[in-house]
């Protein structure tokens, strides 16, 4: 397909900042061009004065939570551990293959609707064998890139631990260099023994990890009491703080933990909406960023919007530090690292000359001057509240004038209530597992 997108503001992340230029963009055979490479376009999109980004990244999702809306969990939870046991651990044990294919299809459509074309998912379900490949097939069907990791912990016994570990290794090896890759998924320090961490470290080569760190205070407290060290220090002792690893939350780190992270090529991912929803501490992104630790955002399954996560993290940094002068440097870093994460895994930015196209067009027309220097003001107070109108990945239009173009997994969508009700029954039966 020959596509001409006229007169938009093209926002291109550079090494240290943003380049904004108003121009026409062309896509031929799925590749980006800025000089017209064909005589006649198959289609023209008039994007005059609108904003084009590379497709956004959700750096931490929990697609398995998609069908949790209305699940009959027992409340009150009383504390964070109760929340895990009464809701999330019972839920994930109740999910089968059909549930997860439906959940992934819903998550893909929702992500695309918000201009997100790369998803880093942290998965767990009641079944392990080929679970990540089942999800990856849905990613690819919708044209979404990213990584999938299967959560490993001790809480479901040795057999489930071994099967979870094997699934991570199988998928990571099979997906090297592909559009949907594998990472090594760890739940958290407090659900993994030293023996388990050693098994993971010995079996997983140099694949990066995707792990919750200090989401709740219990994680750090238990680590200090049981092992006499901080969370990052403990993982680092096993050689698990590998390049391009994703360390999620990082709400309660020690000074020594931060010293270690300053020397590592990793990403901290904040999920402020989820932390606040759970009544938990929130990591100080202003501190992380000032220490030159790459920091960006995920949604933790709370919602599909990276834009919302970016803005909420920036605003909360002001509140946490009681400083209204914060904001622009934090938002700039979160935004830039959103794309650096994407390219760290060999995924093209999607907007440079010759790149396979990966762009999102937001329906925002600046009412005041819009350029490199004024970009962040528009991003924070305007673009982040606007709707995504088009998403284009290579030679496919995934979102066309606000509408998802792919009508896939129709039978599952038609039966989603029945599928959910059946899962809810299993949820009720599984409540006994974590009493």
SULURQUI-V484425 format. One record per pair of residues at least 12 apart in sequence whose C-alpha atoms are under 8 Angstrom apart, sorted by the first residue. I is the first residue (numbers start at 1). J is the second residue. Records with the same first field share a line. If there is no record, write none. Layout:
I->J / J
This chain:
1->27 / 28 / 29 / 30 / 41 / 42 / 395
2->26 / 27 / 28 / 29 / 38 / 40 / 41 / 42 / 43
3->26 / 27 / 28 / 41 / 42 / 43 / 44 / 45
4->24 / 25 / 26 / 27 / 41 / 43 / 44 / 45
5->24 / 25 / 26 / 44 / 45 / 46 / 47
6->23 / 24 / 25 / 44 / 45 / 46 / 47 / 48
7->22 / 23 / 24 / 25 / 46 / 47 / 48 / 49 / 50
8->22 / 23 / 24 / 47 / 48 / 49 / 50 / 51 / 52
9->21 / 22 / 23 / 49 / 50 / 51 / 52
10->22 / 23 / 51 / 52 / 53
11->51 / 52 / 53 / 54
12->53 / 54 / 351 / 352
13->336 / 339
17->332 / 336
18->372 / 375
19->371 / 372
20->370 / 371 / 372 / 375
21->371
22->49
27->357 / 394 / 395
28->395
29->394 / 395
30->356 / 357 / 393 / 394 / 395 / 396
31->353 / 354 / 355 / 356 / 357 / 394 / 395
32->350 / 351 / 352 / 353 / 354 / 355 / 356 / 357
33->352 / 353 / 354
34->353
47->361
49->364 / 365 / 366
50->361 / 362 / 363 / 364 / 365 / 366
51->361 / 362 / 363 / 364 / 365
52->359 / 360 / 361 / 362
53->351 / 359 / 360 / 361 / 362
54->349 / 350 / 351 / 358 / 359 / 360
55->115 / 116 / 117 / 118 / 349 / 350 / 358 / 359 / 360 / 391
56->115 / 116 / 117 / 118 / 306 / 338 / 339 / 360
57->116 / 117 / 118 / 119 / 120 / 306 / 338 / 339 / 341 / 342
58->116 / 118 / 119 / 120 / 297 / 298 / 299 / 304 / 305 / 306 / 338
59->119 / 120 / 121 / 269 / 296 / 297 / 298 / 299 / 338 / 341
60->119 / 120 / 121 / 122 / 248 / 269 / 271 / 297 / 298 / 299 / 300 / 301
61->119 / 120 / 121 / 122 / 298 / 299 / 300 / 301
62->121 / 122 / 123 / 300 / 301
63->103 / 104 / 107 / 121 / 122 / 123 / 301
64->92 / 95 / 100 / 103 / 104 / 123 / 124 / 125
65->88 / 91 / 92 / 103 / 301
66->103 / 104 / 106 / 107 / 301
67->99 / 103 / 420
68->91
71->424 / 427
72->424 / 427 / 428
73->86 / 87 / 428
74->86 / 87
80->216 / 278
85->434 / 435
86->431 / 434
89->434
90->427 / 430 / 431 / 433 / 434
91->427
92->124 / 125 / 126
93->125 / 126 / 127 / 427 / 430
94->125 / 126 / 423 / 424 / 426 / 427 / 430
95->125 / 126 / 127 / 423
96->125 / 126 / 127
97->127 / 131 / 134
98->419
99->419 / 420 / 423
100->125 / 135
101->134 / 135 / 138
102->409 / 412 / 413 / 416
104->135 / 138 / 139
105->138 / 139 / 408 / 409
107->304
108->138 / 139 / 142 / 144
109->142 / 404
110->304
111->304 / 305
112->391 / 398 / 399 / 404
113->388 / 389 / 399 / 402 / 403 / 404
114->304 / 305 / 306 / 307 / 387 / 388
115->359 / 360 / 361 / 362 / 388 / 390 / 391
116->304 / 305 / 306 / 360
117->143 / 144 / 145 / 358
118->144 / 145 / 146 / 342
119->144 / 145 / 146 / 147
120->146 / 147 / 148
121->146 / 147 / 148 / 149
122->148 / 149 / 150 / 151 / 185 / 210
123->148 / 149 / 150 / 151 / 185
124->150 / 151
128->163 / 164 / 167
129->163 / 167
130->167 / 171
131->167
132->148 / 149 / 150 / 167 / 171
133->171
136->148 / 180
139->180
140->179 / 180
142->398 / 406
143->393 / 398
145->179 / 180
146->179 / 180 / 181 / 342
147->180 / 181 / 182 / 183
148->180 / 181 / 182 / 183
149->168 / 182 / 183 / 184 / 185 / 210
150->164 / 165 / 167 / 168 / 184 / 185 / 186
151->164 / 184 / 185 / 186 / 187
152->164 / 165 / 185 / 186 / 187
153->186 / 187 / 188 / 191 / 192
154->191 / 192 / 193 / 196
155->191
165->200
168->182 / 183 / 184 / 185
169->184 / 203 / 204
172->184 / 207
177->345 / 346
179->347
183->207 / 208 / 209 / 210
184->204 / 207 / 208 / 209 / 210
185->209 / 210 / 211
186->209 / 210 / 211 / 212
187->211 / 212
188->211 / 212 / 213 / 219
189->212 / 213 / 219 / 223 / 231 / 235
190->218 / 219 / 222 / 223
197->235 / 238
198->238
201->238 / 239 / 240
206->242
207->242
208->240 / 241 / 242 / 243 / 244 / 245 / 246
209->240 / 241 / 242 / 244 / 245 / 246 / 247
210->245 / 246 / 247 / 248
211->246 / 247 / 248
212->247 / 248 / 249 / 250
213->231 / 232 / 247 / 248 / 249 / 250 / 251
214->231 / 249 / 250 / 251 / 252 / 253
215->248 / 249 / 250 / 251 / 252 / 275 / 280 / 281
216->251 / 252 / 280 / 281
217->252 / 280 / 281
219->231
220->252 / 253
230->253 / 254 / 256 / 257
231->253 / 257
232->253 / 257 / 260 / 261
233->256 / 257 / 260
241->264 / 266
242->264 / 265 / 266
243->264 / 265 / 266
244->265 / 266 / 267 / 341 / 344 / 345
245->265 / 266 / 267
246->266 / 267 / 268 / 269
247->266 / 267 / 268 / 269
248->268 / 269 / 270 / 271
249->268 / 269 / 270 / 271 / 272 / 275 / 282 / 283
250->268 / 269 / 270 / 282 / 283
251->281 / 282 / 283 / 284
252->281 / 282 / 283
261->293
262->291 / 292 / 293
265->294
266->293 / 294
267->293 / 294 / 295 / 296 / 341
268->293 / 294 / 295 / 296
269->295 / 296 / 297 / 298
270->282 / 283 / 285 / 295 / 296 / 297 / 298 / 313
271->297 / 298 / 299 / 300 / 309 / 313
272->299 / 309 / 312 / 313 / 316
273->299 / 302 / 309 / 312
274->299 / 300 / 302
284->317 / 320 / 321
285->313 / 317 / 330
286->317 / 326 / 330
289->330 / 333
294->333 / 337
295->333 / 334 / 337
296->310 / 333 / 334 / 335 / 337 / 338
297->309 / 310 / 313 / 334 / 338
307->384 / 385
308->384 / 385
310->331 / 334 / 335
311->331 / 380 / 384
314->327 / 330 / 331
315->327
317->330
328->376 / 377
331->376 / 380
332->376
356->393 / 394
357->392 / 393 / 394 / 395
358->391 / 392 / 393 / 394
359->391 / 392 / 393
360->388 / 389 / 390 / 391 / 392
361->388 / 389 / 390 / 391
362->383 / 386 / 387 / 388 / 389 / 390
363->386 / 387 / 388 / 389
364->382 / 383 / 386 / 387
366->378
388->402
389->401 / 402 / 403
390->402
